Amino acid sequence: DKTIATILKDNANNANVEASKLFGVPGDVASADGTAKFVEDVAAIESKLDTQVYGLVNNVGIFHVQDFAEISDEKWNEYYQTNTMSGVRLSRHYLPKMLAKNEGRILFISSECGVRPLPHMLAYSVSKTSQIALARGLAEMTKGTNVTVNSVLPGPTMTGGVREYMADFGKAHGIDDLDEAVAAYFKEHETTSLLQRFLDPKEVANVTTFLLSPLASGVNGSAQHVDGGIVRHI
């Protein structure tokens, strides 16, 4: 309910966003049992609306900063179950249905860390690389259909968790102002970023929305960067 209320508030001037069109389904997709319950609850809504899921956005994920030698097997497995297996389980359920109907979109919100692994976030980086490979592999299964599977590779984005991290970064460097802390962080740690700032989540959402739309029918098996130019490549 809180999430839906936030969506409605942020889209108060958008006539296409109505409370009657939004359905919240909580669940723990980091576990097999939790995913099964989530899919069952979504199926009830599909039945009520007499339709099926058209787009699946795998956006569940965790991250933290930790020295590689200190990351336990349990933490590695938590990353795998949360960041990778959640998308495996949901795609395994929804992709066959999309193929049968010959329409649908699947997206994995990966990260530029998937192609630029960070040593201080190695477990996270590895999980993001696996998402990119998974998306491309699934895309191969859609050949000759109207179903597409892509991954989105955002750069550093100002989420709630990152805001907390930057507050700690500022304290550690004697900086009280968030904007000043961000500038110092990018100057020290993200020198290749062309934006030299964190992305707004809406900037990532804009690209995600495009890839979900009919306008992106020609984009399949792609790893779409939304990273502010942080990865130096052609």
C-alpha positions as CSV (number, residue, x, y, z in Angstrom):
1,D,0.0,0.0,0.0
2,K,2.8,2.4,0.8
3,T,4.5,1.7,-2.5
4,I,1.3,2.3,-4.5
5,A,0.7,5.5,-2.5
6,T,4.1,6.7,-3.5
7,I,3.6,5.9,-7.2
8,L,0.3,7.7,-7.2
9,K,1.8,10.7,-5.5
10,D,4.8,10.9,-7.9
11,N,2.3,10.6,-10.9
12,A,-0.4,12.9,-9.6
13,N,-0.5,14.7,-13.0
14,N,-0.5,11.6,-15.1
15,A,-4.0,10.7,-16.1
16,N,-2.8,7.2,-17.2
17,V,-1.8,6.2,-13.6
18,E,-4.9,5.2,-11.6
19,A,-5.2,3.4,-8.4
20,S,-7.6,0.9,-10.0
21,K,-4.7,-0.1,-12.4
22,L,-2.1,-0.7,-9.7
23,F,-1.9,-4.0,-7.7
24,G,0.7,-4.6,-4.9
25,V,1.8,-8.2,-4.4
26,P,4.4,-8.5,-1.6
27,G,6.6,-11.6,-1.6
28,D,10.1,-13.0,-1.0
29,V,11.4,-14.0,-4.4
30,A,14.8,-14.8,-3.0
31,S,13.5,-18.2,-2.1
32,A,11.8,-21.0,-4.1
33,D,8.8,-21.2,-1.7
34,G,8.5,-17.4,-1.6
35,T,8.6,-17.2,-5.4
36,A,5.9,-19.9,-5.7
37,K,3.6,-18.0,-3.4
38,F,4.3,-14.7,-5.2
39,V,3.5,-16.3,-8.6
40,E,0.3,-17.8,-7.2
41,D,-0.8,-14.4,-5.9
42,V,0.0,-12.7,-9.2
43,A,-2.0,-15.4,-11.0
44,A,-5.1,-14.5,-8.9
45,I,-4.8,-10.9,-10.2
46,E,-4.3,-12.2,-13.8
47,S,-7.5,-14.2,-13.4
48,K,-9.4,-11.3,-12.0
49,L,-8.3,-9.0,-14.9
50,D,-8.6,-11.8,-17.5
51,T,-5.1,-11.1,-18.8
52,Q,-1.5,-12.3,-18.3
53,V,1.7,-10.7,-17.3
54,Y,3.1,-8.8,-20.3
55,G,6.3,-7.5,-18.8
56,L,8.6,-8.9,-16.1
57,V,11.2,-6.6,-14.6
58,N,13.7,-8.4,-12.4
59,N,14.7,-5.6,-10.1
60,V,15.2,-7.3,-6.8
61,G,18.7,-7.0,-5.5
62,I,21.1,-6.4,-2.6
63,F,24.5,-4.8,-2.3
64,H,27.1,-3.9,0.2
65,V,30.7,-2.9,0.4
66,Q,33.1,-5.5,1.9
67,D,36.6,-6.8,1.5
68,F,36.7,-9.9,-0.7
69,A,38.4,-12.0,2.0
70,E,35.7,-11.2,4.5
71,I,32.7,-12.2,2.3
72,S,31.4,-15.5,3.7
73,D,29.9,-18.4,1.8
74,E,26.6,-17.5,3.3
75,K,26.8,-14.0,1.9
76,W,27.8,-15.2,-1.5
77,N,24.8,-17.5,-1.5
78,E,22.5,-14.7,-0.4
79,Y,23.6,-12.7,-3.4
80,Y,23.1,-15.6,-5.7
81,Q,19.6,-16.4,-4.4
82,T,18.5,-12.8,-4.3
83,N,20.1,-11.2,-7.3
84,T,20.3,-14.2,-9.7
85,M,17.9,-16.9,-8.7
86,S,15.0,-14.6,-8.2
87,G,15.2,-13.8,-12.0
88,V,15.8,-17.4,-12.9
89,R,12.6,-18.6,-11.1
90,L,10.4,-15.8,-12.3
91,S,11.6,-16.0,-15.9
92,R,11.2,-19.8,-15.8
93,H,7.5,-19.3,-15.0
94,Y,6.7,-16.3,-17.2
95,L,8.8,-16.8,-20.4
96,P,7.0,-20.0,-21.6
97,K,3.7,-18.2,-21.2
98,M,5.0,-15.2,-23.2
99,L,6.3,-17.4,-25.9
100,A,3.0,-19.3,-26.1
101,K,1.2,-16.0,-26.6
102,N,4.0,-14.6,-28.8
103,E,4.3,-11.3,-26.9
104,G,6.0,-10.1,-23.8
105,R,9.1,-8.4,-22.4
106,I,11.6,-9.5,-19.8
107,L,14.2,-7.2,-18.3
108,F,17.0,-7.7,-15.8
109,I,18.1,-4.6,-14.0
110,S,21.8,-5.5,-13.8
111,S,24.6,-2.9,-13.4
112,E,27.6,-1.5,-15.1
113,C,29.4,-3.4,-12.3
114,G,28.5,-6.5,-14.4
115,V,31.1,-5.5,-17.0
116,R,33.3,-3.4,-14.7
117,P,33.6,-5.5,-11.6
118,L,34.4,-3.5,-8.4
119,P,36.9,-5.2,-6.0
120,H,35.2,-3.7,-3.0
121,M,31.8,-5.0,-4.2
122,L,32.9,-8.2,-5.8
123,A,29.9,-10.5,-4.8
124,Y,27.5,-7.8,-6.1
125,S,29.5,-7.5,-9.3
126,V,29.6,-11.2,-10.0
127,S,25.8,-11.5,-9.4
128,K,25.3,-8.7,-11.9
129,T,27.4,-10.3,-14.5
130,S,25.3,-13.5,-14.1
131,Q,22.2,-11.5,-14.8
132,I,23.6,-10.2,-18.1
133,A,24.5,-13.7,-19.2
134,L,21.1,-15.0,-18.1
135,A,19.3,-12.3,-20.1
136,R,21.2,-13.0,-23.2
137,G,20.7,-16.7,-22.9
138,L,17.0,-16.3,-22.5
139,A,16.9,-14.0,-25.4
140,E,18.2,-16.8,-27.6
141,M,15.1,-18.7,-26.8
142,T,12.9,-16.0,-28.2
143,K,14.2,-16.2,-31.8
144,G,11.5,-15.5,-34.4
145,T,9.0,-14.3,-31.8
146,N,7.7,-11.0,-30.5
147,V,9.1,-11.6,-27.1
148,T,12.3,-9.8,-26.1
149,V,14.7,-10.2,-23.2
150,N,17.2,-7.5,-22.3
151,S,19.3,-6.3,-19.4
152,V,19.7,-2.7,-18.2
153,L,23.1,-1.6,-16.8
154,P,22.6,1.5,-14.7
155,G,25.6,3.4,-13.3
156,P,25.7,4.6,-9.7
157,T,22.1,5.6,-8.8
158,M,20.9,7.6,-5.9
159,T,18.7,5.0,-4.2
160,G,17.8,5.0,-0.5
161,G,20.6,2.6,0.2
162,V,23.2,4.7,-1.7
163,R,21.9,7.9,0.1
164,E,22.7,6.2,3.4
165,Y,26.1,5.1,2.1
166,M,26.9,8.6,1.0
167,A,26.0,10.0,4.4
168,D,28.5,7.6,6.0
169,F,31.1,8.6,3.3
170,G,30.5,12.3,4.1
171,K,31.0,11.7,7.8
172,A,34.2,9.7,7.2
173,H,35.6,12.6,5.1
174,G,34.3,15.4,7.3
175,I,31.7,16.6,4.8
176,D,28.2,17.5,6.0
177,D,26.7,18.6,2.7
178,L,25.4,15.7,0.5
179,D,26.2,17.4,-2.8
180,E,29.7,18.1,-1.7
181,A,30.1,14.5,-0.5
182,V,28.9,13.3,-3.9
183,A,31.3,15.5,-5.8
184,A,34.2,14.3,-3.6
185,Y,33.1,10.6,-4.0
186,F,33.0,10.9,-7.8
187,K,36.3,12.8,-8.0
188,E,38.0,10.0,-5.9
189,H,36.2,6.8,-6.9
190,E,34.3,7.3,-10.2
191,T,36.8,9.3,-12.3
192,T,35.5,7.8,-15.6
193,S,31.9,9.0,-15.1
194,L,30.9,11.6,-17.6
195,L,28.0,12.8,-15.5
196,Q,30.1,13.1,-12.3
197,R,26.9,12.6,-10.3
198,F,24.5,9.8,-9.3
199,L,21.7,8.9,-11.7
200,D,18.2,9.7,-10.6
201,P,16.2,6.5,-10.5
202,K,13.7,8.1,-12.9
203,E,16.5,8.2,-15.5
204,V,16.9,4.5,-15.3
205,A,13.1,4.0,-15.3
206,N,12.8,6.0,-18.5
207,V,15.0,3.5,-20.4
208,T,13.3,0.6,-18.7
209,T,9.9,1.9,-19.8
210,F,11.2,2.2,-23.4
211,L,12.4,-1.3,-23.4
212,L,9.1,-2.6,-22.1
213,S,7.2,-0.7,-24.8
214,P,6.3,-1.6,-28.5
215,L,8.9,1.0,-29.5
216,A,11.7,-1.3,-28.5
217,S,10.5,-4.3,-30.6
218,G,13.8,-4.3,-32.4
219,V,15.9,-4.5,-29.2
220,N,16.5,-8.1,-28.1
221,G,19.4,-9.7,-26.3
222,S,21.0,-6.4,-25.5
223,A,22.8,-5.1,-22.5
224,Q,21.6,-1.5,-22.5
225,H,23.9,0.9,-20.6
226,V,22.4,3.8,-18.6
227,D,25.6,4.5,-16.7
228,G,26.4,8.1,-17.5
229,G,29.4,7.1,-19.6
230,I,31.2,5.5,-16.7
231,V,32.3,2.5,-18.8
232,R,34.9,3.4,-21.4
233,H,33.9,1.5,-24.4
234,I,32.8,1.9,-28.0
